[in-house]
Amino acid sequence: MRIPIYVQIQDYIRKGIASGLFAPGERLPSEPDLAQRFGTTRSTVAKAFQQLVFEGVISRRMGSGTFVGSGRFEDKVDTNKVASFEDHVIAAGDTLEYRLIEYAPATAAPEIAEALELEAGAPLYRLERLRSVNGRPVAIETRYIPRAVGKDIDEEWLKVCTIQDVLRDRLGLQISRIENTIGAATAISSVARLLGLKTGAALLVREHVIYGLQGRPLLKGRTVYPSDFRIRYTLRATP
């Protein structure tokens, strides 16, 4: 039985990565090059790439090309512990970086105000930054912080600290719980550009609210990730 060409292309790339022909982070041959090599069309090569991107074997960067993946990123969530994705990254010895896009005064839209238990239009701060691991963009963070909390935040902290560290270590606030909602979306052009994706690419979305003592909301956030990001949850039985 003849093996479909797109499968042959996938096998070629997988074997090339396994043998060291293509190193992690290295740019792969272009669609036209592979189409010529296998005597096929660019659309067939694109089909081969789609599955490899989904598996995290390769990544595609708009305007730059296709690259060997550096591994699929995932967050491990234990419902009995308050910890961040960044905590796991640092523990693994990877390099975590932030690019601060905005930290500025704003007003609370109705949905944000409800989550933060504020009046609509109440003053707050809006934070947006790009998170990268080992030089690879992995998330865009958008946070809404009540003015009573946000006014004491130094922008320099936001260039190097996780938001949980800002709240706990810099401001001395205790975190009692974090409520999360996981969803999906597609990338608008500005988001796609920051994450190195194509406009319309699938995204994983995490909406969350961080609460302090007495159930006081400290932050309402939205984080978007490329579709190859995974969030793994651990559920423990009650003794």
HELIX and SHEET records of a PDB file:
HELIX    1   1 ILE A    5  SER A   19  1                                  15    
HELIX    2   2 GLU A   31  PHE A   38  1                                   8    
HELIX    3   3 ARG A   42  GLU A   55  1                                  14    
HELIX    4   4 PHE A   85  ALA A   91  1                                   7    
HELIX    5   5 PRO A  110  LEU A  116  1                                   7    
HELIX    6   6 ARG A  147  GLY A  150  1                                   4    
HELIX    7   7 TRP A  157  LYS A  159  5                                   3    
HELIX    8   8 ILE A  163  ASP A  165  1                                   3    
HELIX    9   9 VAL A  166  ARG A  170  3                                   5    
HELIX   10  10 SER A  189  LEU A  195  1                                   7    
HELIX   11  11 LEU A  213  GLY A  215  5                                   3    
SHEET    1   A 2 ILE A  58  ARG A  61  0                                        
SHEET    2   A 2 GLY A  65  VAL A  68 -1                                        
SHEET    1   B 2 GLU A  74  ASP A  78  0                                        
SHEET    2   B 2 ARG A 230  THR A 234  1                                        
SHEET    1   C 6 LEU A  96  THR A 107  0                                        
SHEET    2   C 6 PRO A 123  VAL A 133 -1                                        
SHEET    3   C 6 ARG A 136  PRO A 146 -1                                        
SHEET    4   C 6 PRO A 217  PRO A 226 -1                                        
SHEET    5   C 6 ALA A 202  TYR A 211 -1                                        
SHEET    6   C 6 ARG A 177  THR A 186 -1                                        
END                                                                             
